[in-house]
Amino acid sequence: MTTIAQNTIACESKRRLFVGCLASYNNGIIHGEWLNLSDYYDIDELQDKVNSILKSSPCDGDEYDIQDYEGFGDLLKGGMYPSLKEAWVIHETLLEVEKA
């Protein structure tokens, strides 16, 4: 019997998030970027990137949301709006499973 983590790893080994500016989204503008989590050393570095996305927003937004994601299988579907921390913890956990 395979686990959810094994199925997720088998489907996609790259985990990505589309992080966008919430104020832009609420004003009908898509302003964000796809971020490959494997490109970041830790959550602080990832948060810095998210902050730079917000800083470059045409709507001067100060809140982000994860508007889409890939490579997480069903693991991020628990809540309607997953948090950056939640996505990072799942990413790190799956990295550990991949190493095993």
N, C-alpha and C positions, 0 to 999 in steps of 0.2 A: 504494500500500500504506500503510495507516495503522499508526501505532505504538501500543504499549500506552498510552502517555501520552495520545495523541490520543483513543483509545477511552475512556479513563477520564474525560477532560474532557468528551467528548460525552455520556457517561452521567450524570454528576453533577458540578456545579461546586462544590458544598459538600462539604467533607470534615469528618466528625464522628467522634469517638471516644466510646465509653461507657467511662469510667474508673471503676473501682470499688475498694473496699478489699478486699484479698485475705483478711485475717483475717475480715471480715464474711462474705465468700463461703464461706470454709471452715466457718463456723458456720451456714450456711443462710440468711444474710441478704443481700439485694441492697442494697448501700449504694454509690451512685455517681451520676454525672451524665453526660448527653450534653454534650459540649463541641464547639462549632463552632470549628475551628482558625482561621478567618478573624476571630474575635473577639479573637485574641491577637497582640500585636506581635512577640513572640519566644518562644523556648522557655523562657526564664526566667520570663516572665509565665505561660505555660502550666503550668510546674512549680509555681509559687506556687498556682495554682488547684487542682492535684492535691493539694498539701500541705494545702490547706484542706478538701478532701473527706476526706482521711485524718484530719485533726484532729477533724472532726465525726462520725467513725465511732462507732457504739455499741460496737465491739469494740476500741477503742484501737489500731487497726492502724497499722503503719508501712510497709507495702508496698502498692503499687497493682498492678493489672493492667488491661490493655485488654481488656475483655470482649466488645466488639463495635465495629464501625466501618462507616462508609458513605462512599462517594465515592472510594475508593481502587482500585476495580476489583480486580484480582488482585495489585496491587503489595505488599500487606501479608501475603499468604498464604505467603511464603517460610518464615517461622518460626511455630511454634505460638503463641508469646506475643510479639507485636511490642512493641518498646520505644517509649517516648514520643519518644526522639530519632530513631529510625527513621521513625516516622510524621511527625514535624516536617520531617525532611529531604525526604521524599517530597512533603509538602505544599508546601514552598518550591520544589522543583524543578518541580512542576506549575504553580505560580504563574508561574514564569519562562516556561514553555511557553505558558501562557495569554496572556501579554503579547506574545509573538512573533507 
